Amino acid sequence: MSNRAVLEVIALDVEDAVAAQTGGADRLELVTDMAADGLTPSAADFAAIRAAVDIPLRVMLRLADGFSAGGPEGVDALVARAAELREAGADEFVLGFLTVDGEPDLVAVERLIAVLDGCRWTFHRAIDRTGDRDGLRKRLADLPGLDTYLTAGSAAGVDDGLATLKAEAARAGEPGYEARILVGGGLRLDHLPELRAAGLDAFHIGGAARPQGWTGPVSADAVRVWREAVDA
């Protein structure tokens, strides 16, 4: 990946993936079932998408809506799915789990990253649901492979999270703030100038790449609009 700002697009299938790459996406987040806010795709679906495009793919590891890993049985199932995906060739992932108290679920996360065996991964928007963002970052800081936080700065979305995003960007390089901020969650084109001015350089879109909504495919033209705006 070049030094330009990163544009990541959610893809559900091969058609989405090809359109996103054609439009200028740098990376895809692979999920299924957006009605549950994005769950783990099958190894077969991953393999089909991997064969269709040549940009990096980050695969979601989540088997149920929400930010709970589902207890010991849920973690076992996640570990099994992660192992299948690794065997199919997946080498980048997205995950993130909280306890009932809103703390990072280190048991679940550490079991999964043991299977990932050094692969790079994103801690997703669970950070926007914790009561202590700084504490979460510092507790995860030394976990191998963590290189990105997908965050809107607020559970309510980028509109409410702008100040938090800019404040965290200003702390880049501090302990717990080494990972890149990937801005996503209610992100709009008109947010980009302010975010870029604050030094943020990675952006994640889902519905914004689909003019027909989630029932329609990714549009290469819509992605191209974002590519040009991110690069402006």
Backbone as CSV, one residue per row, in Angstrom:
resi,resn,N_x,N_y,N_z,CA_x,CA_y,CA_z,C_x,C_y,C_z
1,MET,0.848,-1.188,0.000,0.000,0.000,0.000,0.882,1.235,0.000
2,SER,0.525,2.257,-0.797,1.349,3.454,-0.922,1.182,4.358,0.289
3,ASN,1.862,5.507,0.250,1.780,6.454,1.352,0.553,7.363,1.267
4,ARG,-0.255,7.230,0.219,-1.452,8.055,0.130,-2.432,7.656,1.219
5,ALA,-3.431,8.510,1.453,-4.452,8.199,2.442,-5.162,6.896,2.069
6,VAL,-5.528,6.130,3.082,-6.157,4.826,2.870,-7.667,4.982,2.741
7,LEU,-8.224,4.325,1.743,-9.673,4.221,1.595,-10.041,2.750,1.658
8,GLU,-10.781,2.377,2.712,-11.241,1.004,2.899,-12.743,0.953,2.648
9,VAL,-13.184,-0.074,1.913,-14.593,-0.218,1.549,-15.102,-1.580,2.012
10,ILE,-16.305,-1.608,2.561,-16.926,-2.871,2.948,-17.376,-3.615,1.693
11,ALA,-17.029,-4.897,1.614,-17.456,-5.752,0.501,-18.147,-6.989,1.044
12,LEU,-19.262,-7.337,0.415,-20.027,-8.518,0.803,-19.797,-9.701,-0.125
13,ASP,-19.317,-9.412,-1.342,-19.177,-10.485,-2.324,-18.187,-10.063,-3.403
14,VAL,-18.017,-10.918,-4.403,-17.055,-10.647,-5.469,-17.420,-9.387,-6.244
15,GLU,-18.698,-9.209,-6.551,-19.128,-8.023,-7.302,-18.743,-6.744,-6.569
16,ASP,-19.007,-6.705,-5.265,-18.612,-5.545,-4.464,-17.106,-5.322,-4.516
17,ALA,-16.373,-6.406,-4.358,-14.917,-6.307,-4.280,-14.327,-5.749,-5.561
18,VAL,-14.794,-6.255,-6.689,-14.274,-5.792,-7.980,-14.618,-4.326,-8.202
19,ALA,-15.846,-3.939,-7.878,-16.258,-2.546,-8.051,-15.441,-1.619,-7.149
20,ALA,-15.223,-2.035,-5.914,-14.458,-1.198,-4.987,-13.021,-1.022,-5.457
21,GLN,-12.409,-2.101,-5.916,-11.037,-1.988,-6.416,-11.000,-1.105,-7.671
22,THR,-11.964,-1.267,-8.555,-12.021,-0.456,-9.772,-12.149,1.022,-9.436
23,GLY,-12.912,1.332,-8.393,-13.111,2.723,-7.998,-11.948,3.351,-7.263
24,GLY,-10.974,2.538,-6.846,-9.790,3.087,-6.207,-9.624,2.763,-4.743
25,ALA,-10.395,1.800,-4.226,-10.206,1.392,-2.827,-8.815,0.803,-2.644
26,ASP,-8.220,1.081,-1.486,-6.919,0.513,-1.140,-7.051,-0.836,-0.457
27,ARG,-8.189,-1.028,0.233,-8.352,-2.233,1.043,-9.842,-2.490,1.203
28,LEU,-10.193,-3.751,1.399,-11.578,-4.127,1.635,-11.736,-4.712,3.025
29,GLU,-12.882,-4.423,3.642,-13.299,-5.146,4.834,-14.358,-6.142,4.383
30,LEU,-14.083,-7.426,4.577,-14.998,-8.474,4.130,-15.920,-8.889,5.268
31,VAL,-17.222,-8.817,4.994,-18.226,-9.194,5.982,-19.371,-9.896,5.261
32,THR,-20.264,-10.459,6.055,-21.556,-10.917,5.566,-22.614,-10.395,6.531
33,ASP,-23.871,-10.395,6.118,-25.016,-10.091,6.981,-24.921,-8.699,7.615
34,MET,-25.089,-7.673,6.793,-25.064,-6.310,7.334,-26.282,-6.007,8.196
35,ALA,-27.317,-6.838,8.132,-28.441,-6.658,9.056,-27.981,-6.826,10.499
36,ALA,-26.898,-7.583,10.693,-26.297,-7.757,12.020,-25.021,-6.935,12.147
37,ASP,-24.892,-5.912,11.279,-23.769,-4.972,11.328,-22.444,-5.612,10.935
38,GLY,-22.505,-6.717,10.191,-21.293,-7.306,9.635,-20.758,-8.473,10.426
39,LEU,-20.885,-9.678,9.866,-20.412,-10.888,10.518,-19.342,-11.559,9.660
40,THR,-18.776,-12.652,10.158,-17.675,-13.333,9.489,-18.147,-14.031,8.217
41,PRO,-17.494,-13.763,7.084,-17.834,-14.496,5.864,-17.268,-15.907,5.905
42,SER,-17.715,-16.737,4.999,-17.190,-18.104,4.919,-15.800,-18.091,4.297
43,ALA,-15.065,-19.160,4.546,-13.748,-19.302,3.925,-13.885,-19.377,2.412
44,ALA,-14.957,-19.989,1.926,-15.171,-20.081,0.476,-15.403,-18.706,-0.136
45,ASP,-16.197,-17.878,0.542,-16.428,-16.522,0.038,-15.131,-15.719,0.060
46,PHE,-14.354,-15.861,1.131,-13.060,-15.185,1.165,-12.214,-15.606,-0.025
47,ALA,-12.128,-16.905,-0.275,-11.278,-17.408,-1.352,-11.720,-16.875,-2.706
48,ALA,-13.035,-16.794,-2.927,-13.538,-16.277,-4.201,-13.165,-14.807,-4.382
49,ILE,-13.292,-14.020,-3.313,-12.946,-12.599,-3.396,-11.433,-12.437,-3.553
50,ARG,-10.668,-13.252,-2.828,-9.216,-13.171,-2.932,-8.754,-13.449,-4.362
51,ALA,-9.451,-14.356,-5.049,-9.092,-14.677,-6.423,-9.484,-13.575,-7.405
52,ALA,-10.434,-12.705,-6.999,-10.982,-11.711,-7.922,-10.270,-10.366,-7.863
53,VAL,-9.623,-10.056,-6.739,-8.972,-8.749,-6.574,-7.588,-8.946,-5.984
54,ASP,-6.756,-7.898,-6.110,-5.393,-8.036,-5.596,-5.038,-7.005,-4.537
55,ILE,-6.037,-6.305,-3.994,-5.778,-5.381,-2.891,-5.954,-6.119,-1.562
56,PRO,-5.419,-5.566,-0.467,-5.529,-6.244,0.827,-6.979,-6.432,1.269
57,LEU,-7.211,-7.548,1.959,-8.531,-7.892,2.479,-8.456,-8.062,3.984
58,ARG,-9.275,-7.336,4.710,-9.398,-7.548,6.158,-10.725,-8.242,6.426
59,VAL,-10.663,-9.378,7.086,-11.832,-10.233,7.261,-12.394,-10.071,8.670
60,MET,-13.686,-9.799,8.744,-14.341,-9.630,10.039,-14.398,-10.947,10.810
61,LEU,-14.077,-10.877,12.099,-14.256,-12.009,13.003,-15.312,-11.620,14.033
62,ARG,-16.550,-11.979,13.737,-17.680,-11.723,14.636,-18.824,-12.616,14.192
63,LEU,-19.429,-13.319,15.118,-20.456,-14.294,14.773,-21.858,-13.891,15.207
64,ALA,-21.989,-12.751,15.899,-23.303,-12.270,16.319,-23.261,-10.757,16.435
65,ASP,-24.411,-10.145,16.250,-24.509,-8.699,16.370,-24.065,-8.259,17.761
66,GLY,-23.470,-7.087,17.839,-23.027,-6.560,19.119,-21.542,-6.758,19.325
67,PHE,-21.098,-6.538,20.550,-19.668,-6.529,20.835,-19.261,-7.548,21.888
68,SER,-20.132,-8.546,22.109,-19.800,-9.666,22.981,-19.240,-10.802,22.143
69,ALA,-18.218,-11.469,22.676,-17.643,-12.625,21.983,-18.504,-13.871,22.161
70,GLY,-19.492,-13.823,23.068,-20.409,-14.949,23.222,-19.977,-15.978,24.249
71,GLY,-19.086,-15.589,25.169,-18.651,-16.524,26.206,-17.705,-17.571,25.651
72,PRO,-17.332,-18.552,26.480,-16.361,-19.566,26.046,-16.754,-20.292,24.765
73,GLU,-18.037,-20.632,24.610,-18.456,-21.331,23.392,-18.339,-20.430,22.175
74,GLY,-18.696,-19.174,22.348,-18.574,-18.231,21.247,-17.131,-18.028,20.831
75,VAL,-16.246,-17.957,21.809,-14.826,-17.777,21.493,-14.284,-19.009,20.783
76,ASP,-14.693,-20.190,21.245,-14.269,-21.416,20.564,-14.687,-21.393,19.095
77,ALA,-15.916,-20.965,18.835,-16.412,-20.923,17.458,-15.641,-19.894,16.637
78,LEU,-15.340,-18.756,17.238,-14.562,-17.731,16.539,-13.162,-18.234,16.211
79,VAL,-12.552,-18.904,17.155,-11.204,-19.445,16.930,-11.227,-20.441,15.766
80,ALA,-12.254,-21.284,15.735,-12.359,-22.259,14.651,-12.526,-21.573,13.301
81,ARG,-13.361,-20.538,13.250,-13.556,-19.814,11.992,-12.281,-19.095,11.577
82,ALA,-11.584,-18.511,12.541,-10.330,-17.833,12.220,-9.312,-18.810,11.653
83,ALA,-9.259,-20.006,12.226,-8.324,-21.014,11.727,-8.673,-21.419,10.294
84,GLU,-9.964,-21.555,9.989,-10.388,-21.885,8.628,-9.978,-20.794,7.650
85,LEU,-10.179,-19.559,8.047,-9.833,-18.437,7.177,-8.331,-18.332,6.967
86,ARG,-7.576,-18.575,8.025,-6.114,-18.564,7.876,-5.680,-19.645,6.885
87,GLU,-6.292,-20.826,6.991,-5.934,-21.913,6.085,-6.298,-21.568,4.639
88,ALA,-7.345,-20.760,4.462,-7.758,-20.337,3.126,-6.897,-19.207,2.574
89,GLY,-6.013,-18.674,3.427,-5.095,-17.642,2.966,-5.323,-16.262,3.531
90,ALA,-6.321,-16.081,4.385,-6.558,-14.765,4.977,-5.391,-14.382,5.873
91,ASP,-4.946,-13.121,5.742,-3.802,-12.692,6.539,-3.976,-11.308,7.160
92,GLU,-5.209,-10.761,7.097,-5.546,-9.518,7.787,-6.974,-9.654,8.309
93,PHE,-7.225,-9.099,9.498,-8.508,-9.348,10.155,-9.037,-8.098,10.848
94,VAL,-10.312,-8.176,11.238,-10.999,-7.134,11.999,-11.706,-7.812,13.160
95,LEU,-11.497,-7.322,14.366,-12.145,-7.916,15.534,-12.200,-6.908,16.664
96,GLY,-12.935,-7.243,17.707,-13.011,-6.367,18.870,-14.182,-6.746,19.747
97,PHE,-13.910,-7.055,21.006,-14.959,-7.519,21.910,-14.851,-6.827,23.257
98,LEU,-16.010,-6.592,23.858,-16.094,-5.955,25.164,-16.764,-6.896,26.150
99,THR,-16.418,-6.737,27.429,-17.113,-7.439,28.494,-18.440,-6.749,28.770
100,VAL,-19.241,-7.330,29.643,-20.531,-6.709,29.981,-20.332,-5.361,30.662
101,ASP,-19.144,-5.126,31.209,-18.841,-3.850,31.859,-18.248,-2.829,30.900
102,GLY,-18.155,-3.183,29.619,-17.625,-2.244,28.639,-16.113,-2.179,28.594
103,GLU,-15.462,-3.158,29.205,-14.003,-3.237,29.150,-13.586,-4.135,27.982
104,PRO,-12.362,-3.966,27.481,-11.928,-4.875,26.414,-11.890,-6.313,26.907
105,ASP,-12.449,-7.224,26.109,-12.469,-8.642,26.466,-11.138,-9.246,26.037
106,LEU,-10.150,-9.134,26.910,-8.803,-9.569,26.561,-8.713,-11.077,26.396
107,VAL,-9.541,-11.831,27.115,-9.514,-13.288,26.962,-9.863,-13.657,25.527
108,ALA,-10.971,-13.094,25.013,-11.394,-13.393,23.650,-10.377,-12.887,22.636
109,VAL,-9.929,-11.659,22.808,-9.003,-11.070,21.838,-7.689,-11.840,21.803
110,GLU,-7.156,-12.172,22.964,-5.863,-12.859,22.998,-5.958,-14.274,22.429
111,ARG,-7.086,-14.952,22.645,-7.234,-16.280,22.046,-7.267,-16.190,20.522
112,LEU,-7.943,-15.182,20.012,-8.018,-15.037,18.566,-6.675,-14.660,17.953
113,ILE,-5.982,-13.713,18.553,-4.730,-13.292,17.917,-3.660,-14.377,18.030
114,ALA,-3.833,-15.316,18.962,-2.918,-16.461,18.990,-3.073,-17.288,17.721
115,VAL,-4.323,-17.422,17.241,-4.572,-18.151,15.994,-4.095,-17.336,14.792
116,LEU,-4.226,-16.027,14.882,-3.808,-15.172,13.767,-2.296,-15.183,13.587
117,ASP,-1.576,-15.460,14.647,-0.138,-15.727,14.556,0.624,-14.609,13.846
118,GLY,0.429,-13.383,14.338,1.194,-12.262,13.803,0.525,-11.482,12.697
119,CYS,-0.629,-11.925,12.223,-1.337,-11.179,11.176,-1.729,-9.794,11.680
120,ARG,-1.783,-8.858,10.771,-2.235,-7.511,11.127,-3.752,-7.500,11.310
121,TRP,-4.210,-6.668,12.251,-5.657,-6.630,12.506,-6.100,-5.264,13.002
122,THR,-7.379,-5.013,12.776,-8.063,-3.791,13.205,-8.926,-4.099,14.414
123,PHE,-8.849,-3.243,15.437,-9.846,-3.281,16.517,-10.969,-2.362,16.081
124,HIS,-12.176,-2.939,15.906,-13.246,-2.170,15.270,-13.997,-1.293,16.271
125,ARG,-15.198,-0.904,15.912,-15.882,0.173,16.626,-16.336,-0.186,18.037
126,ALA,-15.945,-1.325,18.543,-16.141,-1.566,19.976,-15.493,-0.459,20.802
127,ILE,-14.443,0.166,20.277,-13.806,1.260,21.025,-14.788,2.414,21.261
128,ASP,-15.770,2.563,20.378,-16.740,3.642,20.524,-17.810,3.326,21.557
129,ARG,-17.813,2.091,22.074,-18.803,1.686,23.079,-18.191,1.503,24.462
130,THR,-16.894,1.695,24.593,-16.270,1.552,25.896,-16.380,2.853,26.679
131,GLY,-16.345,2.744,27.997,-16.401,3.943,28.824,-15.054,4.606,29.013
132,ASP,-13.982,3.941,28.585,-12.633,4.465,28.810,-11.777,4.164,27.576
133,ARG,-11.860,5.046,26.596,-11.122,4.844,25.345,-9.613,4.794,25.590
134,ASP,-9.133,5.714,26.401,-7.695,5.762,26.669,-7.242,4.480,27.364
135,GLY,-8.021,4.024,28.331,-7.672,2.799,29.036,-7.687,1.597,28.120
136,LEU,-8.677,1.537,27.232,-8.742,0.426,26.280,-7.505,0.415,25.396
137,ARG,-7.139,1.565,24.863,-5.968,1.642,23.988,-4.712,1.166,24.711
138,LYS,-4.564,1.580,25.938,-3.338,1.223,26.663,-3.313,-0.257,27.037
139,ARG,-4.482,-0.846,27.268,-4.520,-2.281,27.582,-4.256,-3.137,26.348
140,LEU,-4.569,-2.618,25.180,-4.351,-3.371,23.946,-3.016,-3.064,23.282
141,ALA,-2.321,-2.054,23.761,-1.184,-1.483,23.041,-0.121,-2.490,22.644
142,ASP,0.136,-3.473,23.477,1.241,-4.395,23.212,0.816,-5.687,22.523
143,LEU,-0.448,-5.770,22.107,-0.903,-6.998,21.458,-0.322,-7.088,20.045
144,PRO,0.226,-8.236,19.679,0.859,-8.359,18.366,-0.140,-8.231,17.222
145,GLY,0.259,-7.494,16.201,-0.530,-7.366,14.988,-1.489,-6.204,14.947
146,LEU,-1.836,-5.627,16.101,-2.793,-4.514,16.121,-2.162,-3.287,15.467
147,ASP,-2.737,-2.851,14.343,-2.175,-1.682,13.677,-3.208,-0.616,13.345
148,THR,-4.494,-0.867,13.690,-5.561,0.047,13.277,-6.698,0.028,14.285
149,TYR,-7.305,1.200,14.517,-8.586,1.315,15.218,-9.604,1.881,14.244
150,LEU,-10.695,1.137,13.994,-11.819,1.665,13.241,-12.735,2.371,14.232
151,THR,-12.915,3.671,14.055,-13.655,4.443,15.038,-14.303,5.668,14.403
152,ALA,-15.461,6.028,14.947,-16.114,7.280,14.599,-15.858,8.340,15.661
153,GLY,-15.157,7.955,16.733,-14.951,8.871,17.842,-16.109,8.891,18.818
154,SER,-17.226,8.286,18.433,-18.441,8.266,19.251,-19.331,7.139,18.751
155,ALA,-20.093,6.552,19.658,-21.057,5.527,19.247,-22.112,6.097,18.320
156,ALA,-22.339,7.411,18.407,-23.370,8.049,17.590,-22.890,8.396,16.186
157,GLY,-21.598,8.267,15.923,-21.088,8.551,14.593,-20.133,9.717,14.550
158,VAL,-19.591,9.966,13.359,-18.530,10.958,13.189,-18.980,12.363,13.555
159,ASP,-20.231,12.728,13.283,-20.702,14.066,13.660,-20.413,14.351,15.130
160,ASP,-20.730,13.393,15.995,-20.523,13.571,17.425,-19.084,13.299,17.844
161,GLY,-18.335,12.572,17.015,-17.001,12.142,17.413,-15.856,12.961,16.877
162,LEU,-16.140,14.027,16.132,-15.059,14.788,15.497,-14.013,15.276,16.489
163,ALA,-14.445,15.824,17.596,-13.487,16.364,18.563,-12.605,15.261,19.125
164,THR,-13.201,14.104,19.401,-12.423,12.970,19.921,-11.431,12.476,18.886
165,LEU,-11.852,12.357,17.650,-10.957,11.909,16.589,-9.760,12.833,16.446
166,LYS,-10.014,14.127,16.475,-8.920,15.090,16.309,-7.979,15.064,17.515
167,ALA,-8.555,14.898,18.706,-7.717,14.830,19.903,-6.844,13.590,19.902
168,GLU,-7.396,12.464,19.473,-6.612,11.229,19.434,-5.563,11.283,18.327
169,ALA,-5.890,11.914,17.208,-4.896,12.073,16.145,-3.711,12.887,16.630
170,ALA,-3.972,13.870,17.481,-2.893,14.707,17.994,-1.961,13.952,18.936
171,ARG,-2.407,12.788,19.426,-1.584,11.984,20.339,-0.845,10.854,19.626
172,ALA,-0.879,10.855,18.313,-0.250,9.776,17.535,1.192,9.563,17.974
173,GLY,1.525,8.299,18.215,2.875,7.946,18.633,3.043,7.795,20.127
174,GLU,2.108,8.322,20.914,2.159,8.124,22.356,1.827,6.665,22.681
175,PRO,2.195,6.188,23.881,1.819,4.823,24.265,0.303,4.618,24.161
176,GLY,-0.102,3.599,23.429,-1.510,3.324,23.196,-2.077,4.010,21.965
177,TYR,-1.303,4.907,21.374,-1.784,5.678,20.226,-0.914,5.466,18.992
178,GLU,-0.204,4.342,18.975,0.645,4.047,17.831,-0.150,3.539,16.630
179,ALA,-1.258,2.856,16.885,-2.064,2.292,15.795,-2.746,3.400,15.001
180,ARG,-2.925,3.154,13.721,-3.548,4.129,12.833,-5.032,4.255,13.143
181,ILE,-5.559,5.464,13.045,-6.995,5.692,13.171,-7.627,5.578,11.794
182,LEU,-8.592,4.669,11.663,-9.378,4.492,10.453,-10.767,5.040,10.755
183,VAL,-11.117,6.156,10.157,-12.363,6.838,10.497,-13.522,6.211,9.734
184,GLY,-14.536,5.755,10.461,-15.715,5.191,9.831,-16.873,5.142,10.802
185,GLY,-18.080,5.258,10.255,-19.292,5.241,11.074,-20.021,6.560,10.916
186,GLY,-20.883,6.662,9.925,-21.548,7.942,9.649,-20.633,8.952,8.992
187,LEU,-19.560,8.479,8.376,-18.622,9.373,7.693,-19.250,9.907,6.412
188,ARG,-19.104,11.234,6.217,-19.595,11.878,4.995,-18.452,12.619,4.301
189,LEU,-18.656,12.910,3.045,-17.640,13.636,2.288,-17.312,14.986,2.918
190,ASP,-18.312,15.658,3.479,-18.043,16.984,4.035,-17.233,16.934,5.326
191,HIS,-17.062,15.744,5.920,-16.175,15.623,7.079,-14.693,15.628,6.680
192,LEU,-14.407,15.257,5.445,-13.022,14.973,5.080,-12.066,16.153,5.233
193,PRO,-12.409,17.361,4.809,-11.430,18.441,4.955,-10.973,18.660,6.393
194,GLU,-11.908,18.642,7.330,-11.552,18.842,8.738,-10.711,17.690,9.262
195,LEU,-11.063,16.473,8.895,-10.307,15.306,9.345,-8.910,15.279,8.736
196,ARG,-8.811,15.583,7.452,-7.503,15.598,6.803,-6.619,16.695,7.402
197,ALA,-7.212,17.842,7.707,-6.442,18.939,8.307,-5.896,18.561,9.681
198,ALA,-6.600,17.650,10.363,-6.159,17.197,11.683,-5.120,16.086,11.590
199,GLY,-4.786,15.672,10.375,-3.762,14.649,10.188,-4.293,13.247,10.024
200,LEU,-5.607,13.080,10.007,-6.173,11.746,9.828,-6.065,11.342,8.360
201,ASP,-5.690,10.088,8.130,-5.342,9.689,6.764,-5.846,8.300,6.385
202,ALA,-6.911,7.850,7.030,-7.479,6.548,6.686,-8.987,6.605,6.915
203,PHE,-9.748,6.124,5.929,-11.195,6.314,5.928,-11.891,5.037,5.458
204,HIS,-13.049,4.761,6.078,-13.770,3.499,5.904,-15.208,3.825,5.533
205,ILE,-15.687,3.261,4.413,-17.060,3.516,3.991,-17.781,2.202,3.693
206,GLY,-19.089,2.233,3.926,-19.930,1.084,3.638,-21.104,1.522,2.779
207,GLY,-22.152,2.019,3.412,-23.319,2.479,2.684,-23.016,3.608,1.712
208,ALA,-22.006,4.416,2.008,-21.663,5.535,1.123,-21.190,5.071,-0.244
209,ALA,-20.780,3.812,-0.340,-20.339,3.260,-1.624,-21.477,2.587,-2.379
210,ARG,-22.705,2.662,-1.851,-23.853,1.931,-2.418,-25.012,2.891,-2.645
211,PRO,-25.116,3.483,-3.830,-26.199,4.436,-4.096,-27.592,3.848,-3.901
212,GLN,-27.729,2.524,-4.068,-29.033,1.881,-3.910,-29.266,1.364,-2.485
213,GLY,-28.376,1.696,-1.584,-28.493,1.184,-0.223,-27.896,-0.206,-0.105
214,TRP,-28.060,-0.807,1.072,-27.424,-2.108,1.334,-28.025,-3.243,0.515
215,THR,-29.170,-3.020,-0.111,-29.722,-4.054,-0.987,-29.070,-4.027,-2.362
216,GLY,-28.303,-2.988,-2.667,-27.628,-2.875,-3.948,-26.132,-3.055,-3.793
217,PRO,-25.428,-3.184,-4.918,-23.986,-3.435,-4.880,-23.167,-2.173,-4.663
218,VAL,-21.892,-2.368,-4.388,-20.936,-1.265,-4.387,-20.857,-0.684,-5.790
219,SER,-20.797,0.643,-5.870,-20.659,1.345,-7.134,-19.221,1.817,-7.300
220,ALA,-18.581,1.415,-8.392,-17.226,1.893,-8.655,-17.199,3.411,-8.759
221,ASP,-18.242,4.012,-9.339,-18.281,5.470,-9.473,-18.368,6.143,-8.110
222,ALA,-19.170,5.572,-7.212,-19.277,6.150,-5.864,-17.950,6.057,-5.131
223,VAL,-17.279,4.928,-5.256,-15.961,4.783,-4.622,-14.978,5.774,-5.222
224,ARG,-15.057,5.996,-6.537,-14.135,6.928,-7.198,-14.330,8.355,-6.670
225,VAL,-15.556,8.733,-6.385,-15.818,10.052,-5.797,-15.092,10.179,-4.456
226,TRP,-15.175,9.129,-3.650,-14.486,9.146,-2.356,-12.975,9.140,-2.535
227,ARG,-12.496,8.373,-3.503,-11.055,8.338,-3.753,-10.528,9.735,-4.058
228,GLU,-11.241,10.434,-4.928,-10.811,11.771,-5.313,-10.897,12.741,-4.136
229,ALA,-11.934,12.605,-3.317,-12.088,13.493,-2.167,-11.036,13.233,-1.112
230,VAL,-10.737,11.969,-0.870,-9.716,11.612,0.119,-8.345,12.125,-0.322
231,ASP,-8.094,12.103,-1.622,-6.800,12.522,-2.153,-6.672,14.032,-2.325
232,ALA,-7.805,14.738,-2.255,-7.773,16.175,-2.552,-6.915,16.935,-1.549
